[in-house]
Amino acid sequence: MKRGEVWTLRDDAYASKARPVVVVQSEEFPGFGSVVLCLFTGFDSSGIPT
């Protein structure tokens, strides 16, 4: 996986169907057992108070 790539992820704990994710972790940190991703969803949170 390289920074900026878009992948599809399915995680039953997060969503019922596959969602697009973008890799945000820099390639300058090799050797980690995890990858930092940004998940995309179509949920509209504009009506939720902050």
N, CA, C and O atoms as a Tripos MOL2 file, in Angstrom:
@<TRIPOS>MOLECULE
protein
  200   199    50     0     0
PROTEIN
NO_CHARGES

@<TRIPOS>ATOM
      1 N           0.8380   -1.1800    0.0000 N.3       1 MET1
      2 CA          0.0000    0.0000    0.0000 C.3       1 MET1
      3 C           0.8820    1.2420    0.0000 C.2       1 MET1
      4 O           1.8910    1.3130    0.7010 O.2       1 MET1
      5 N           0.4760    2.2120   -0.8010 N.am      2 LYS2
      6 CA          1.2320    3.4620   -0.8760 C.3       2 LYS2
      7 C           0.3170    4.6370   -0.5610 C.2       2 LYS2
      8 O          -0.8810    4.6050   -0.8430 O.2       2 LYS2
      9 N           0.9000    5.6630    0.0220 N.am      3 ARG3
     10 CA          0.1480    6.8590    0.3790 C.3       3 ARG3
     11 C          -0.5810    7.4110   -0.8390 C.2       3 ARG3
     12 O           0.0030    7.5400   -1.9150 O.2       3 ARG3
     13 N          -1.8680    7.7400   -0.6640 N.am      4 GLY4
     14 CA         -2.6730    8.2980   -1.7390 C.3       4 GLY4
     15 C          -3.4810    7.2700   -2.5060 C.2       4 GLY4
     16 O          -4.3970    7.6340   -3.2430 O.2       4 GLY4
     17 N          -3.1630    5.9910   -2.3490 N.am      5 GLU5
     18 CA         -3.9270    4.9480   -3.0430 C.3       5 GLU5
     19 C          -5.3170    4.8230   -2.4320 C.2       5 GLU5
     20 O          -5.4950    5.0090   -1.2280 O.2       5 GLU5
     21 N          -6.2890    4.5080   -3.2640 N.am      6 VAL6
     22 CA         -7.6550    4.2700   -2.8080 C.3       6 VAL6
     23 C          -7.9230    2.7730   -2.8800 C.2       6 VAL6
     24 O          -7.6830    2.1380   -3.9070 O.2       6 VAL6
     25 N          -8.4210    2.2200   -1.7860 N.am      7 TRP7
     26 CA         -8.7380    0.7990   -1.6840 C.3       7 TRP7
     27 C         -10.1880    0.6570   -1.2570 C.2       7 TRP7
     28 O         -10.8380    1.6320   -0.8800 O.2       7 TRP7
     29 N         -10.6830   -0.5660   -1.3210 N.am      8 THR8
     30 CA        -12.0150   -0.8840   -0.8230 C.3       8 THR8
     31 C         -11.8550   -1.7480    0.4170 C.2       8 THR8
     32 O         -11.1040   -2.7230    0.4110 O.2       8 THR8
     33 N         -12.5680   -1.3830    1.4900 N.am      9 LEU9
     34 CA        -12.4650   -2.0940    2.7590 C.3       9 LEU9
     35 C         -13.8480   -2.5140    3.2220 C.2       9 LEU9
     36 O         -14.7930   -1.7270    3.1780 O.2       9 LEU9
     37 N         -13.9610   -3.7480    3.6620 N.am     10 ARG10
     38 CA        -15.2070   -4.2170    4.2670 C.3      10 ARG10
     39 C         -14.8890   -4.6540    5.6800 C.2      10 ARG10
     40 O         -14.0680   -5.5460    5.8950 O.2      10 ARG10
     41 N         -15.5450   -4.0200    6.6480 N.am     11 ASP11
     42 CA        -15.3580   -4.3240    8.0600 C.3      11 ASP11
     43 C         -16.7360   -4.3260    8.7080 C.2      11 ASP11
     44 O         -17.3660   -3.2750    8.8250 O.2      11 ASP11
     45 N         -17.2060   -5.4870    9.1260 N.am     12 ASP12
     46 CA        -18.5470   -5.6000    9.6920 C.3      12 ASP12
     47 C         -18.7420   -4.7390   10.9400 C.2      12 ASP12
     48 O         -19.8750   -4.3900   11.2690 O.2      12 ASP12
     49 N         -17.6730   -4.3950   11.6320 N.am     13 ALA13
     50 CA        -17.7900   -3.5400   12.8140 C.3      13 ALA13
     51 C         -18.0350   -2.0800   12.4220 C.2      13 ALA13
     52 O         -18.5040   -1.2880   13.2390 O.2      13 ALA13
     53 N         -17.7180   -1.7250   11.1730 N.am     14 TYR14
     54 CA        -17.8450   -0.3370   10.7220 C.3      14 TYR14
     55 C         -19.0720   -0.1180    9.8420 C.2      14 TYR14
     56 O         -19.8290    0.8290   10.0580 O.2      14 TYR14
     57 N         -19.2690   -0.9770    8.8650 N.am     15 ALA15
     58 CA        -20.3560   -0.7920    7.9050 C.3      15 ALA15
     59 C         -20.7710   -2.1370    7.3320 C.2      15 ALA15
     60 O         -20.0110   -3.1050    7.3680 O.2      15 ALA15
     61 N         -21.9680   -2.1830    6.8110 N.am     16 SER16
     62 CA        -22.4990   -3.4480    6.2890 C.3      16 SER16
     63 C         -22.0300   -3.7510    4.8710 C.2      16 SER16
     64 O         -22.2000   -4.8690    4.3850 O.2      16 SER16
     65 N         -21.4450   -2.7670    4.2100 N.am     17 LYS17
     66 CA        -20.9440   -3.0110    2.8530 C.3      17 LYS17
     67 C         -19.5590   -2.3880    2.6880 C.2      17 LYS17
     68 O         -19.1170   -1.5960    3.5210 O.2      17 LYS17
     69 N         -18.8970   -2.7520    1.6200 N.am     18 ALA18
     70 CA        -17.5400   -2.2560    1.3670 C.3      18 ALA18
     71 C         -17.5530   -0.7420    1.1650 C.2      18 ALA18
     72 O         -18.4710   -0.1910    0.5570 O.2      18 ALA18
     73 N         -16.5260   -0.0870    1.6830 N.am     19 ARG19
     74 CA        -16.4040    1.3690    1.5790 C.3      19 ARG19
     75 C         -15.0300    1.7390    1.0270 C.2      19 ARG19
     76 O         -14.0650    1.0020    1.2320 O.2      19 ARG19
     77 N         -14.9290    2.8670    0.3330 N.am     20 PRO20
     78 CA        -13.6120    3.3090   -0.1370 C.3      20 PRO20
     79 C         -12.7950    3.8850    1.0210 C.2      20 PRO20
     80 O         -13.3330    4.5240    1.9240 O.2      20 PRO20
     81 N         -11.4970    3.6450    0.9720 N.am     21 VAL21
     82 CA        -10.5570    4.2080    1.9420 C.3      21 VAL21
     83 C          -9.3540    4.7400    1.1780 C.2      21 VAL21
     84 O          -9.0270    4.2460    0.0990 O.2      21 VAL21
     85 N          -8.7010    5.7390    1.7370 N.am     22 VAL22
     86 CA         -7.4650    6.2490    1.1370 C.3      22 VAL22
     87 C          -6.3440    6.0640    2.1600 C.2      22 VAL22
     88 O          -6.5320    6.2960    3.3540 O.2      22 VAL22
     89 N          -5.1870    5.6470    1.6760 N.am     23 VAL23
     90 CA         -4.0230    5.4400    2.5370 C.3      23 VAL23
     91 C          -3.4120    6.8040    2.8350 C.2      23 VAL23
     92 O          -3.0540    7.5330    1.9100 O.2      23 VAL23
     93 N          -3.2870    7.1630    4.1250 N.am     24 VAL24
     94 CA         -2.7210    8.4560    4.4980 C.3      24 VAL24
     95 C          -1.3540    8.3250    5.1680 C.2      24 VAL24
     96 O          -0.6770    9.3300    5.3850 O.2      24 VAL24
     97 N          -0.9440    7.1130    5.4950 N.am     25 GLN25
     98 CA          0.3560    6.9010    6.1380 C.3      25 GLN25
     99 C           1.4800    7.0550    5.1280 C.2      25 GLN25
    100 O           1.4000    6.5530    4.0070 O.2      25 GLN25
    101 N           2.5140    7.7450    5.5350 N.am     26 SER26
    102 CA          3.6780    7.9540    4.6780 C.3      26 SER26
    103 C           4.4690    6.6680    4.5220 C.2      26 SER26
    104 O           4.5280    5.8510    5.4410 O.2      26 SER26
    105 N           5.0800    6.4890    3.3520 N.am     27 GLU27
    106 CA          5.9410    5.3250    3.1270 C.3      27 GLU27
    107 C           7.2460    5.4460    3.9080 C.2      27 GLU27
    108 O           8.0320    4.5000    3.9420 O.2      27 GLU27
    109 N           7.4870    6.5910    4.5340 N.am     28 GLU28
    110 CA          8.7240    6.8140    5.2830 C.3      28 GLU28
    111 C           8.7240    6.1180    6.6400 C.2      28 GLU28
    112 O           9.7040    6.2170    7.3790 O.2      28 GLU28
    113 N           7.6420    5.4160    6.9800 N.am     29 PHE29
    114 CA          7.5460    4.7100    8.2540 C.3      29 PHE29
    115 C           7.3470    3.2210    8.0200 C.2      29 PHE29
    116 O           6.3060    2.6810    8.3940 O.2      29 PHE29
    117 N           8.3130    2.5410    7.4140 N.am     30 PRO30
    118 CA          8.1620    1.1060    7.1650 C.3      30 PRO30
    119 C           8.3060    0.3090    8.4610 C.2      30 PRO30
    120 O           8.8580    0.7980    9.4460 O.2      30 PRO30
    121 N           7.8060   -0.9130    8.4450 N.am     31 GLY31
    122 CA          7.9880   -1.7960    9.5850 C.3      31 GLY31
    123 C           6.8680   -1.7700   10.6000 C.2      31 GLY31
    124 O           6.9170   -2.5170   11.5760 O.2      31 GLY31
    125 N           5.8590   -0.9340   10.4040 N.am     32 PHE32
    126 CA          4.7230   -0.9150   11.3210 C.3      32 PHE32
    127 C           3.7710   -2.0490   10.9750 C.2      32 PHE32
    128 O           3.6550   -2.4300    9.8100 O.2      32 PHE32
    129 N           3.0870   -2.5920   11.9790 N.am     33 GLY33
    130 CA          2.1300   -3.6700   11.7590 C.3      33 GLY33
    131 C           0.7450   -3.1620   11.4060 C.2      33 GLY33
    132 O          -0.2040   -3.9440   11.3480 O.2      33 GLY33
    133 N           0.6130   -1.8650   11.1710 N.am     34 SER34
    134 CA         -0.6850   -1.2880   10.8260 C.3      34 SER34
    135 C          -0.4910   -0.2040    9.7690 C.2      34 SER34
    136 O           0.6300    0.2180    9.4850 O.2      34 SER34
    137 N          -1.6060    0.2350    9.1970 N.am     35 VAL35
    138 CA         -1.5910    1.2790    8.1740 C.3      35 VAL35
    139 C          -2.6580    2.3010    8.5450 C.2      35 VAL35
    140 O          -3.7610    1.9190    8.9370 O.2      35 VAL35
    141 N          -2.3560    3.5840    8.4290 N.am     36 VAL36
    142 CA         -3.3200    4.6380    8.7190 C.3      36 VAL36
    143 C          -4.1530    4.8910    7.4690 C.2      36 VAL36
    144 O          -3.6190    5.1910    6.4010 O.2      36 VAL36
    145 N          -5.4870    4.7640    7.6200 N.am     37 LEU37
    146 CA         -6.4220    4.9360    6.5120 C.3      37 LEU37
    147 C          -7.4350    6.0140    6.8490 C.2      37 LEU37
    148 O          -7.6780    6.2970    8.0220 O.2      37 LEU37
    149 N          -8.0220    6.6120    5.8340 N.am     38 CYS38
    150 CA         -9.1480    7.5250    5.9920 C.3      38 CYS38
    151 C         -10.3370    6.8710    5.3040 C.2      38 CYS38
    152 O         -10.3200    6.6490    4.0940 O.2      38 CYS38
    153 N         -11.3720    6.5650    6.0870 N.am     39 LEU39
    154 CA        -12.5490    5.8900    5.5600 C.3      39 LEU39
    155 C         -13.5760    6.9150    5.0940 C.2      39 LEU39
    156 O         -13.7600    7.9530    5.7300 O.2      39 LEU39
    157 N         -14.2400    6.6220    3.9900 N.am     40 PHE40
    158 CA        -15.2660    7.5050    3.4450 C.3      40 PHE40
    159 C         -16.6430    6.8950    3.6600 C.2      40 PHE40
    160 O         -16.8210    5.6800    3.5700 O.2      40 PHE40
    161 N         -17.6090    7.7510    3.9430 N.am     41 THR41
    162 CA        -18.9820    7.3050    4.1140 C.3      41 THR41
    163 C         -19.9120    8.3920    3.5830 C.2      41 THR41
    164 O         -19.5030    9.5380    3.3970 O.2      41 THR41
    165 N         -21.1440    8.0250    3.3480 N.am     42 GLY42
    166 CA        -22.1280    8.9770    2.8720 C.3      42 GLY42
    167 C         -23.0330    9.4840    3.9760 C.2      42 GLY42
    168 O         -24.0600   10.1020    3.6960 O.2      42 GLY42
    169 N         -22.6680    9.2320    5.2410 N.am     43 PHE43
    170 CA        -23.4830    9.6430    6.3790 C.3      43 PHE43
    171 C         -23.5010   11.1590    6.5000 C.2      43 PHE43
    172 O         -22.4470   11.7950    6.5250 O.2      43 PHE43
    173 N         -24.6870   11.7350    6.5750 N.am     44 ASP44
    174 CA        -24.8330   13.1800    6.7160 C.3      44 ASP44
    175 C         -24.9840   13.5110    8.1960 C.2      44 ASP44
    176 O         -26.0090   13.1970    8.8020 O.2      44 ASP44
    177 N         -23.9820   14.1350    8.7710 N.am     45 SER45
    178 CA        -24.0130   14.4510   10.1970 C.3      45 SER45
    179 C         -24.4210   15.8990   10.4650 C.2      45 SER45
    180 O         -24.2980   16.3650   11.5980 O.2      45 SER45
    181 N         -24.8980   16.6130    9.4640 N.am     46 SER46
    182 CA        -25.1990   18.0370    9.6340 C.3      46 SER46
    183 C         -26.3290   18.2950   10.6270 C.2      46 SER46
    184 O         -26.4000   19.3830   11.1980 O.2      46 SER46
    185 N         -27.2140   17.3210   10.8490 N.am     47 GLY47
    186 CA        -28.3110   17.5120   11.7920 C.3      47 GLY47
    187 C         -27.9830   17.0860   13.2070 C.2      47 GLY47
    188 O         -28.8300   17.1880   14.0940 O.2      47 GLY47
    189 N         -26.7720   16.6100   13.4360 N.am     48 ILE48
    190 CA        -26.3780   16.1450   14.7620 C.3      48 ILE48
    191 C         -25.7340   17.3040   15.5160 C.2      48 ILE48
    192 O         -24.7910   17.9190   15.0170 O.2      48 ILE48
    193 N         -26.2410   17.6120   16.7290 N.am     49 PRO49
    194 CA        -25.6350   18.7140   17.4910 C.3      49 PRO49
    195 C         -24.2090   18.3810   17.9240 C.2      49 PRO49
    196 O         -23.8780   17.2220   18.1740 O.2      49 PRO49
    197 N         -23.3770   19.4080   18.0070 N.am     50 THR50
    198 CA        -21.9860   19.2020   18.4310 C.3      50 THR50
    199 C         -21.7460   19.7230   19.8210 C.2      50 THR50
    200 O         -20.6300   19.6300   20.3310 O.2      50 THR50
@<TRIPOS>BOND
     1     1     2 1
     2     2     3 1
     3     3     4 2
     4     3     5 am
     5     5     6 1
     6     6     7 1
     7     7     8 2
     8     7     9 am
     9     9    10 1
    10    10    11 1
    11    11    12 2
    12    11    13 am
    13    13    14 1
    14    14    15 1
    15    15    16 2
    16    15    17 am
    17    17    18 1
    18    18    19 1
    19    19    20 2
    20    19    21 am
    21    21    22 1
    22    22    23 1
    23    23    24 2
    24    23    25 am
    25    25    26 1
    26    26    27 1
    27    27    28 2
    28    27    29 am
    29    29    30 1
    30    30    31 1
    31    31    32 2
    32    31    33 am
    33    33    34 1
    34    34    35 1
    35    35    36 2
    36    35    37 am
    37    37    38 1
    38    38    39 1
    39    39    40 2
    40    39    41 am
    41    41    42 1
    42    42    43 1
    43    43    44 2
    44    43    45 am
    45    45    46 1
    46    46    47 1
    47    47    48 2
    48    47    49 am
    49    49    50 1
    50    50    51 1
    51    51    52 2
    52    51    53 am
    53    53    54 1
    54    54    55 1
    55    55    56 2
    56    55    57 am
    57    57    58 1
    58    58    59 1
    59    59    60 2
    60    59    61 am
    61    61    62 1
    62    62    63 1
    63    63    64 2
    64    63    65 am
    65    65    66 1
    66    66    67 1
    67    67    68 2
    68    67    69 am
    69    69    70 1
    70    70    71 1
    71    71    72 2
    72    71    73 am
    73    73    74 1
    74    74    75 1
    75    75    76 2
    76    75    77 am
    77    77    78 1
    78    78    79 1
    79    79    80 2
    80    79    81 am
    81    81    82 1
    82    82    83 1
    83    83    84 2
    84    83    85 am
    85    85    86 1
    86    86    87 1
    87    87    88 2
    88    87    89 am
    89    89    90 1
    90    90    91 1
    91    91    92 2
    92    91    93 am
    93    93    94 1
    94    94    95 1
    95    95    96 2
    96    95    97 am
    97    97    98 1
    98    98    99 1
    99    99   100 2
   100    99   101 am
   101   101   102 1
   102   102   103 1
   103   103   104 2
   104   103   105 am
   105   105   106 1
   106   106   107 1
   107   107   108 2
   108   107   109 am
   109   109   110 1
   110   110   111 1
   111   111   112 2
   112   111   113 am
   113   113   114 1
   114   114   115 1
   115   115   116 2
   116   115   117 am
   117   117   118 1
   118   118   119 1
   119   119   120 2
   120   119   121 am
   121   121   122 1
   122   122   123 1
   123   123   124 2
   124   123   125 am
   125   125   126 1
   126   126   127 1
   127   127   128 2
   128   127   129 am
   129   129   130 1
   130   130   131 1
   131   131   132 2
   132   131   133 am
   133   133   134 1
   134   134   135 1
   135   135   136 2
   136   135   137 am
   137   137   138 1
   138   138   139 1
   139   139   140 2
   140   139   141 am
   141   141   142 1
   142   142   143 1
   143   143   144 2
   144   143   145 am
   145   145   146 1
   146   146   147 1
   147   147   148 2
   148   147   149 am
   149   149   150 1
   150   150   151 1
   151   151   152 2
   152   151   153 am
   153   153   154 1
   154   154   155 1
   155   155   156 2
   156   155   157 am
   157   157   158 1
   158   158   159 1
   159   159   160 2
   160   159   161 am
   161   161   162 1
   162   162   163 1
   163   163   164 2
   164   163   165 am
   165   165   166 1
   166   166   167 1
   167   167   168 2
   168   167   169 am
   169   169   170 1
   170   170   171 1
   171   171   172 2
   172   171   173 am
   173   173   174 1
   174   174   175 1
   175   175   176 2
   176   175   177 am
   177   177   178 1
   178   178   179 1
   179   179   180 2
   180   179   181 am
   181   181   182 1
   182   182   183 1
   183   183   184 2
   184   183   185 am
   185   185   186 1
   186   186   187 1
   187   187   188 2
   188   187   189 am
   189   189   190 1
   190   190   191 1
   191   191   192 2
   192   191   193 am
   193   193   194 1
   194   194   195 1
   195   195   196 2
   196   195   197 am
   197   197   198 1
   198   198   199 1
   199   199   200 2
@<TRIPOS>SUBSTRUCTURE
     1 MET1         2 RESIDUE 1 A MET
     2 LYS2         6 RESIDUE 1 A LYS
     3 ARG3        10 RESIDUE 1 A ARG
     4 GLY4        14 RESIDUE 1 A GLY
     5 GLU5        18 RESIDUE 1 A GLU
     6 VAL6        22 RESIDUE 1 A VAL
     7 TRP7        26 RESIDUE 1 A TRP
     8 THR8        30 RESIDUE 1 A THR
     9 LEU9        34 RESIDUE 1 A LEU
    10 ARG10       38 RESIDUE 1 A ARG
    11 ASP11       42 RESIDUE 1 A ASP
    12 ASP12       46 RESIDUE 1 A ASP
    13 ALA13       50 RESIDUE 1 A ALA
    14 TYR14       54 RESIDUE 1 A TYR
    15 ALA15       58 RESIDUE 1 A ALA
    16 SER16       62 RESIDUE 1 A SER
    17 LYS17       66 RESIDUE 1 A LYS
    18 ALA18       70 RESIDUE 1 A ALA
    19 ARG19       74 RESIDUE 1 A ARG
    20 PRO20       78 RESIDUE 1 A PRO
    21 VAL21       82 RESIDUE 1 A VAL
    22 VAL22       86 RESIDUE 1 A VAL
    23 VAL23       90 RESIDUE 1 A VAL
    24 VAL24       94 RESIDUE 1 A VAL
    25 GLN25       98 RESIDUE 1 A GLN
    26 SER26      102 RESIDUE 1 A SER
    27 GLU27      106 RESIDUE 1 A GLU
    28 GLU28      110 RESIDUE 1 A GLU
    29 PHE29      114 RESIDUE 1 A PHE
    30 PRO30      118 RESIDUE 1 A PRO
    31 GLY31      122 RESIDUE 1 A GLY
    32 PHE32      126 RESIDUE 1 A PHE
    33 GLY33      130 RESIDUE 1 A GLY
    34 SER34      134 RESIDUE 1 A SER
    35 VAL35      138 RESIDUE 1 A VAL
    36 VAL36      142 RESIDUE 1 A VAL
    37 LEU37      146 RESIDUE 1 A LEU
    38 CYS38      150 RESIDUE 1 A CYS
    39 LEU39      154 RESIDUE 1 A LEU
    40 PHE40      158 RESIDUE 1 A PHE
    41 THR41      162 RESIDUE 1 A THR
    42 GLY42      166 RESIDUE 1 A GLY
    43 PHE43      170 RESIDUE 1 A PHE
    44 ASP44      174 RESIDUE 1 A ASP
    45 SER45      178 RESIDUE 1 A SER
    46 SER46      182 RESIDUE 1 A SER
    47 GLY47      186 RESIDUE 1 A GLY
    48 ILE48      190 RESIDUE 1 A ILE
    49 PRO49      194 RESIDUE 1 A PRO
    50 THR50      198 RESIDUE 1 A THR
